[in-house]
Amino acid sequence: MPRIAYFGPQGTFTEQAASRFEGELVPFETIPLAVAAVRDGSADFACVPIENSVEGAVPVTLDVLVRDEPVVAVAETVLDVKFSVLVRPGTTEIRTVASHPHALAQVREWIAATLPGATSIATPSTAAAAAAVERGEFDAAVSAPVAVNHYKLDEYATDVLDVADARTRFLLLRRPGQLPEPTGADRTSVVVTTPNRVGVLSELLTELALRGINLTGLESRPQKGKLGTYRFYIDVEGHIAEPRIGDALAALHRHSREIRFLGSFPKADHEPVEAHNAEFAAAASWVDAVRKGERG
């Protein structure tokens, strides 16, 4: 059975996401440690959060994807996000509320309205907050609902969230190897490091638009150590096995100082992608025929 490292400890949304994949779940304290377990071979896969519909991309995941040896995504899953507020049995007054910064940001209004005067305190994960409450360090934890199964805490409130329909997307990562087969409902991810010149981002996006490729995600992150230079994380609909996607990635390669392929994998929503592959195949055949002198 494959070992799946995940951003733990037990009782996080990432544990819930990782449980959707078949394997032995192994918690790690941080996202970089979970991904490092894949790179050093102590785990076969790593499940990590990549973006939230309220707070956007998860910066630490973006950064770890471009450090050290390559890893690629082979699957994704999406969770609806609703939090539970957990307290020790018998708690009557809540003065401190702990959780991961992304979680606190998503329940900020609820805390202000329901627990006025309570101080919010950031912890490495939602489950770490629950563990700290169990130890008596804080009064309440904003946690994934599954955390109540792992800690001796009571539910003070459930289904807590400022914005309805919030969702978090998770990636299943492994070392490079054979890619998942195209399904017709795929996503491809790359990170591009560009020269610092006027219009370079427009050049990248134009290459996608010219090929009718739908952009589903664009994030910029600074390159460490040099102010004003950035990497661009790009998600598009389609699979690298498709002619238009392969052609577009080759074009991005020409415009970049460095490009790292992050994976082609089935989308969680399974919505079919308009591929235009027949048109691209026909065009390639025409060019090949012209080169051979068979057509004018």
VEXDREN-2710 file (C-alpha; in Angstrom, 1 decimal):
% VEXDREN-2710
k/r/px/py/pz
1/MET/0.0/0.0/0.0
2/PRO/1.5/3.4/-0.9
3/ARG/2.4/5.9/1.8
4/ILE/0.7/9.3/1.5
5/ALA/2.4/12.1/3.4
6/TYR/0.0/14.9/4.3
7/PHE/0.1/18.2/6.1
8/GLY/-0.9/17.2/9.6
9/PRO/-1.1/16.5/12.4
10/GLN/-4.3/14.3/12.5
11/GLY/-7.5/16.2/12.4
12/THR/-6.8/18.7/9.5
13/PHE/-8.7/19.3/6.3
14/THR/-5.7/17.9/4.5
15/GLU/-6.2/14.6/6.3
16/GLN/-9.8/14.6/5.0
17/ALA/-8.6/15.3/1.5
18/ALA/-5.8/12.7/1.7
19/SER/-8.3/10.0/2.8
20/ARG/-9.9/10.2/-0.6
21/PHE/-6.8/8.6/-2.1
22/GLU/-5.9/5.0/-1.5
23/GLY/-2.9/4.6/0.8
24/GLU/-1.5/4.7/4.3
25/LEU/-1.8/8.2/5.6
26/VAL/1.3/9.6/7.4
27/PRO/1.1/13.1/9.0
28/PHE/3.9/15.6/8.8
29/GLU/4.1/18.9/10.8
30/THR/4.5/21.2/7.8
31/ILE/3.9/21.2/4.0
32/PRO/7.6/21.3/3.2
33/LEU/8.2/18.2/5.4
34/ALA/5.4/16.3/3.6
35/VAL/6.8/17.1/0.2
36/ALA/10.4/16.4/1.4
37/ALA/9.2/12.9/2.3
38/VAL/8.3/12.3/-1.3
39/ARG/11.6/13.7/-2.6
40/ASP/13.7/11.5/-0.2
41/GLY/11.6/8.4/-1.0
42/SER/10.1/7.9/2.5
43/ALA/6.6/8.5/1.1
44/ASP/5.2/7.7/-2.3
45/PHE/2.8/10.7/-2.4
46/ALA/2.1/13.9/-0.6
47/CYS/-1.3/15.6/-0.3
48/VAL/-1.0/19.4/0.2
49/PRO/-3.4/22.3/-0.1
50/ILE/-2.8/24.5/-3.1
51/GLU/-5.6/27.1/-3.1
52/ASN/-8.7/28.3/-1.3
53/SER/-11.6/30.1/-2.9
54/VAL/-11.6/32.8/-0.1
55/GLU/-7.9/33.3/0.7
56/GLY/-6.4/32.4/-2.7
57/ALA/-3.2/30.4/-3.3
58/VAL/-1.2/28.8/-0.4
59/PRO/2.2/30.5/-0.6
60/VAL/4.2/27.9/1.2
61/THR/3.0/25.2/-1.3
62/LEU/3.8/27.4/-4.3
63/ASP/7.3/27.9/-2.9
64/VAL/8.0/24.3/-2.1
65/LEU/7.0/23.2/-5.6
66/VAL/10.0/25.0/-7.1
67/ARG/12.6/24.1/-4.5
68/ASP/14.9/21.1/-4.7
69/GLU/14.1/18.1/-6.8
70/PRO/11.0/18.2/-9.0
71/VAL/7.7/16.8/-8.0
72/VAL/4.6/16.6/-10.1
73/ALA/0.8/16.5/-9.4
74/VAL/-1.0/13.4/-10.5
75/ALA/-4.5/14.2/-9.0
76/GLU/-6.5/16.9/-7.3
77/THR/-9.5/16.9/-5.0
78/VAL/-11.7/19.8/-3.7
79/LEU/-13.2/20.0/-0.2
80/ASP/-16.1/22.2/0.9
81/VAL/-14.8/24.1/3.9
82/LYS/-16.8/24.5/7.1
83/PHE/-15.2/24.8/10.4
84/SER/-15.9/23.6/13.9
85/VAL/-15.0/25.6/17.0
86/LEU/-13.8/23.2/19.7
87/VAL/-13.3/23.8/23.4
88/ARG/-12.4/21.7/26.5
89/PRO/-15.4/20.2/28.2
90/GLY/-16.9/22.6/30.7
91/THR/-15.5/25.8/29.0
92/THR/-17.8/28.8/29.8
93/GLU/-15.6/31.7/28.7
94/ILE/-13.6/32.1/25.5
95/ARG/-10.8/34.7/25.6
96/THR/-8.4/33.1/23.0
97/VAL/-9.2/31.5/19.7
98/ALA/-6.4/29.6/17.9
99/SER/-6.1/28.3/14.3
100/HIS/-4.1/28.4/11.1
101/PRO/-3.9/31.9/9.6
102/HIS/-6.0/30.9/6.6
103/ALA/-8.7/29.4/8.8
104/LEU/-8.8/32.5/11.1
105/ALA/-9.2/34.7/8.0
106/GLN/-12.2/32.7/6.9
107/VAL/-14.1/33.1/10.2
108/ARG/-12.9/36.6/11.2
109/GLU/-16.5/38.0/11.0
110/TRP/-17.9/35.1/13.0
111/ILE/-15.4/35.6/15.8
112/ALA/-16.1/39.3/15.9
113/ALA/-19.8/38.8/16.1
114/THR/-20.0/35.7/18.3
115/LEU/-16.9/36.1/20.5
116/PRO/-16.3/39.9/20.8
117/GLY/-13.1/40.6/22.6
118/ALA/-11.6/37.2/22.0
119/THR/-8.0/37.3/20.8
120/SER/-7.1/35.3/17.6
121/ILE/-3.8/33.4/17.7
122/ALA/-2.1/31.8/14.7
123/THR/-0.9/28.2/14.9
124/PRO/0.9/26.0/12.3
125/SER/-2.3/24.1/11.5
126/THR/-5.9/23.8/12.5
127/ALA/-5.2/20.5/14.2
128/ALA/-2.2/22.0/16.1
129/ALA/-4.7/24.5/17.5
130/ALA/-7.0/21.7/18.7
131/ALA/-4.1/20.0/20.3
132/ALA/-3.1/23.2/22.1
133/VAL/-6.6/23.7/23.4
134/GLU/-6.6/20.2/24.7
135/ARG/-3.4/21.0/26.6
136/GLY/-5.0/24.1/28.0
137/GLU/-2.9/26.7/26.1
138/PHE/-5.9/28.4/24.4
139/ASP/-9.7/28.4/25.1
140/ALA/-11.0/27.5/21.6
141/ALA/-9.7/26.1/18.3
142/VAL/-11.1/26.7/14.8
143/SER/-10.6/23.3/13.3
144/ALA/-11.7/20.8/10.6
145/PRO/-14.7/18.9/11.8
146/VAL/-12.7/15.6/11.8
147/ALA/-10.5/17.0/14.6
148/VAL/-13.2/16.2/17.2
149/ASN/-12.5/12.5/16.6
150/HIS/-8.8/12.9/17.6
151/TYR/-8.9/15.3/20.6
152/LYS/-10.9/15.3/23.8
153/LEU/-12.8/18.4/23.0
154/ASP/-16.4/19.4/22.6
155/GLU/-18.0/21.3/19.7
156/TYR/-18.9/24.8/20.7
157/ALA/-20.1/25.6/17.2
158/THR/-20.3/23.8/13.8
159/ASP/-20.6/24.9/10.2
160/VAL/-18.7/28.1/10.9
161/LEU/-17.7/30.2/7.9
162/ASP/-18.0/33.8/6.9
163/VAL/-18.4/33.1/3.2
164/ALA/-20.8/30.4/2.0
165/ASP/-19.5/27.8/-0.5
166/ALA/-15.8/28.2/0.4
167/ARG/-13.7/25.4/-1.0
168/THR/-10.1/24.3/-0.9
169/ARG/-8.2/22.5/-3.6
170/PHE/-5.6/19.9/-2.8
171/LEU/-2.9/18.3/-4.9
172/LEU/-1.5/14.7/-4.8
173/LEU/2.2/14.9/-5.6
174/ARG/4.8/12.3/-6.4
175/ARG/8.2/12.1/-8.0
176/PRO/8.3/12.5/-11.8
177/GLY/7.3/9.4/-13.8
178/GLN/4.7/8.3/-16.2
179/LEU/1.9/10.9/-16.5
180/PRO/-1.8/10.1/-15.9
181/GLU/-3.5/9.4/-19.2
182/PRO/-5.6/12.2/-20.7
183/THR/-9.2/12.1/-19.8
184/GLY/-10.6/15.0/-21.7
185/ALA/-11.2/16.9/-18.4
186/ASP/-7.6/17.7/-17.3
187/ARG/-5.5/20.5/-15.9
188/THR/-1.9/21.3/-16.6
189/SER/0.3/23.3/-14.3
190/VAL/3.7/24.9/-14.8
191/VAL/5.8/27.6/-13.1
192/VAL/7.7/30.0/-15.4
193/THR/10.6/32.2/-14.4
194/THR/10.8/35.1/-16.9
195/PRO/13.4/37.7/-17.9
196/ASN/12.7/41.1/-16.3
197/ARG/11.5/43.0/-19.3
198/VAL/8.4/45.0/-20.4
199/GLY/5.4/42.9/-21.6
200/VAL/6.8/39.5/-20.7
201/LEU/3.6/38.4/-18.9
202/SER/1.5/39.6/-21.8
203/GLU/3.7/37.4/-24.1
204/LEU/3.0/34.3/-22.0
205/LEU/-0.8/34.9/-21.9
206/THR/-0.9/35.6/-25.6
207/GLU/0.7/32.2/-26.4
208/LEU/-2.2/30.6/-24.5
209/ALA/-4.9/32.8/-26.0
210/LEU/-3.7/32.2/-29.6
211/ARG/-4.2/28.4/-29.1
212/GLY/-7.7/28.8/-27.5
213/ILE/-6.4/27.6/-24.1
214/ASN/-8.4/28.4/-21.0
215/LEU/-6.4/29.9/-18.2
216/THR/-7.7/28.7/-14.8
217/GLY/-5.0/30.0/-12.5
218/LEU/-2.3/32.7/-12.4
219/GLU/-0.2/33.5/-9.4
220/SER/3.1/35.4/-9.0
221/ARG/5.7/34.8/-6.3
222/PRO/8.9/36.7/-5.8
223/GLN/12.2/35.0/-6.6
224/LYS/14.0/34.8/-3.3
225/GLY/16.9/37.2/-2.9
226/LYS/16.2/39.6/-5.8
227/LEU/13.7/42.4/-5.4
228/GLY/11.3/42.9/-8.4
229/THR/11.7/39.5/-10.1
230/TYR/9.0/37.0/-10.1
231/ARG/7.9/33.4/-11.0
232/PHE/4.5/32.9/-12.5
233/TYR/2.4/29.8/-11.6
234/ILE/0.1/29.0/-14.5
235/ASP/-2.8/26.5/-14.5
236/VAL/-4.6/25.8/-17.8
237/GLU/-7.3/23.4/-19.0
238/GLY/-5.9/20.5/-21.0
239/HIS/-3.2/17.8/-20.9
240/ILE/0.4/18.0/-22.1
241/ALA/-0.3/15.0/-24.4
242/GLU/-2.7/17.3/-26.4
243/PRO/-1.0/19.0/-29.4
244/ARG/-2.1/22.5/-28.5
245/ILE/-1.0/22.2/-24.9
246/GLY/2.4/20.8/-25.9
247/ASP/2.8/23.5/-28.5
248/ALA/1.9/26.2/-25.9
249/LEU/4.3/24.9/-23.3
250/ALA/7.1/24.9/-25.9
251/ALA/6.2/28.5/-26.6
252/LEU/6.3/29.4/-22.9
253/HIS/9.7/27.7/-22.8
254/ARG/11.0/30.1/-25.5
255/HIS/9.8/33.1/-23.5
256/SER/11.2/32.0/-20.1
257/ARG/14.6/31.7/-18.3
258/GLU/13.3/28.6/-16.6
259/ILE/10.1/26.5/-16.7
260/ARG/9.2/23.7/-14.4
261/PHE/6.4/21.3/-15.3
262/LEU/4.1/20.7/-12.3
263/GLY/1.8/18.1/-13.8
264/SER/-1.1/17.2/-16.1
265/PHE/-3.9/15.4/-14.2
266/PRO/-7.7/15.0/-14.1
267/LYS/-9.7/18.0/-12.8
268/ALA/-11.7/17.4/-9.6
269/ASP/-14.9/18.7/-11.3
270/HIS/-14.5/16.3/-14.3
271/GLU/-15.9/19.0/-16.5
272/PRO/-14.9/18.3/-20.2
273/VAL/-12.4/20.6/-21.8
274/GLU/-12.9/22.0/-25.3
275/ALA/-9.7/20.8/-26.8
276/HIS/-9.7/21.7/-30.6
277/ASN/-7.3/18.8/-31.0
278/ALA/-8.7/17.8/-34.4
279/GLU/-7.9/21.3/-35.8
280/PHE/-4.4/21.3/-34.4
281/ALA/-3.8/17.8/-35.8
282/ALA/-5.1/18.8/-39.2
283/ALA/-2.9/21.9/-39.2
284/ALA/0.2/19.9/-38.3
285/SER/-0.5/17.4/-41.1
286/TRP/-0.8/20.2/-43.6
287/VAL/2.6/21.7/-42.5
288/ASP/4.2/18.3/-42.7
289/ALA/2.8/17.7/-46.2
290/VAL/4.1/21.1/-47.3
291/ARG/7.6/20.4/-45.9
292/LYS/7.6/17.1/-47.9
293/GLY/6.6/18.9/-51.1
294/GLU/3.3/17.1/-51.2
295/ARG/1.0/20.2/-50.9
296/GLY/1.2/23.8/-51.8
END
